[in-house]
Amino acid sequence: MEGKGEIKLPGNKEEVFNQLMDPDVLEKCIMGCKNLEKIEENKYKADLSVGIAAVKGKYDATITLDNVEEPNFYTLIVHGEGNPGIVDAEGNIHLDSDGANETLLHYTYTADIKGKVASIGQRMLGGVAKLIINDFFKKAKKELQRQQSAS
């Protein structure tokens, strides 16, 4: 499964990049994230509880931020295992300045699903993936707006 998209986020490119690399922000923005614990530089263990269709269930996940080119690019790698199955996903995040205080974030992703969850079909999984990704960026946008208004 593959996809791509873009979203405009408040803040200059450096601010947005730093926020998207912040484990506290990641924990707040990842759907169903109950805990995010650093295990080494740019690598985290996460407890996820997702409640969407056949993807519903608990996953023990590893989240890695790789290929970091501050403040322009990084790769977000997720490996999750749980009762519903195994999820391996990789997202590439590119940031471009879009005016003085806005950033345009472009993303591409690939995901490989195995186990019971894979039996629901690619069309349904594609919809669930879009929902999870849109939820992440919607929460990230709110978090950036919240932090800007607090400053």
HUBELSUL-V601908 format. One record per residue. N is the residue number from 1. RES is the residue in one small letter. SS is DSSP state (hx for helix, st for strand, lp for the rest). PHI is phi in whole degrees, -180 to 180 (* if undefined). Layout:
n->(N;N)
res->(RES;RES)
ss->(SS;SS)
phi->(PHI;PHI)
//
This chain:
n->(1;2;3;4;5;6;7;8;9;10;11;12;13;14;15;16;17;18;19;20;21;22;23;24;25;26;27;28;29;30;31;32;33;34;35;36;37;38;39;40;41;42;43;44;45;46;47;48;49;50;51;52;53;54;55;56;57;58;59;60;61;62;63;64;65;66;67;68;69;70;71;72;73;74;75;76;77;78;79;80;81;82;83;84;85;86;87;88;89;90;91;92;93;94;95;96;97;98;99;100;101;102;103;104;105;106;107;108;109;110;111;112;113;114;115;116;117;118;119;120;121;122;123;124;125;126;127;128;129;130;131;132;133;134;135;136;137;138;139;140;141;142;143;144;145;146;147;148;149;150;151)
res->(m;e;g;k;g;e;i;k;l;p;g;n;k;e;e;v;f;n;q;l;m;d;p;d;v;l;e;k;c;i;m;g;c;k;n;l;e;k;i;e;e;n;k;y;k;a;d;l;s;v;g;i;a;a;v;k;g;k;y;d;a;t;i;t;l;d;n;v;e;e;p;n;f;y;t;l;i;v;h;g;e;g;n;p;g;i;v;d;a;e;g;n;i;h;l;d;s;d;g;a;n;e;t;l;l;h;y;t;y;t;a;d;i;k;g;k;v;a;s;i;g;q;r;m;l;g;g;v;a;k;l;i;i;n;d;f;f;k;k;a;k;k;e;l;q;r;q;q;s;a;s)
ss->(lp;st;st;st;st;st;st;st;st;st;lp;lp;hx;hx;hx;hx;hx;hx;hx;hx;hx;lp;hx;hx;hx;hx;hx;hx;hx;lp;lp;lp;st;st;st;st;st;st;st;st;lp;lp;st;st;st;st;st;st;st;st;lp;lp;hx;hx;hx;lp;st;st;st;st;st;st;st;st;st;st;st;st;st;lp;lp;lp;st;st;st;st;st;st;st;st;st;st;lp;lp;st;st;st;st;st;st;st;st;st;st;st;st;st;lp;lp;lp;lp;st;st;st;st;st;st;st;st;st;st;st;st;st;lp;hx;hx;hx;hx;hx;lp;hx;hx;hx;hx;hx;hx;hx;hx;hx;hx;hx;hx;hx;hx;hx;hx;hx;hx;hx;hx;hx;hx;hx;hx;hx;hx;hx;hx;hx;lp)
phi->(*;-137;-167;-158;-177;-153;-150;-92;-120;-75;113;-74;-57;-66;-63;-63;-59;-61;-66;-73;-96;-76;-59;-66;-69;-58;-61;-72;-97;-78;-56;74;-74;-93;-162;-133;-121;-69;-112;-169;-55;61;-137;-135;-102;-130;-103;-114;-130;-101;-123;-124;43;-75;-80;-56;152;-101;-130;-93;-126;-116;-120;-123;-102;-127;51;-74;-125;-64;-103;-105;-159;-160;-111;-105;-114;-124;-125;-128;-128;-164;-55;-70;147;-121;-123;-121;-136;-139;-123;-103;-117;-114;-116;-129;-65;-138;95;-68;-138;-140;-130;-100;-102;-108;-138;-130;-146;-130;-144;-125;-117;-132;94;-56;-61;-68;-73;-80;97;-65;-64;-65;-62;-61;-65;-65;-60;-62;-62;-65;-67;-62;-62;-58;-72;-63;-67;-63;-62;-62;-64;-64;-64;-62;-69;-69;-73;-79;-83)
//
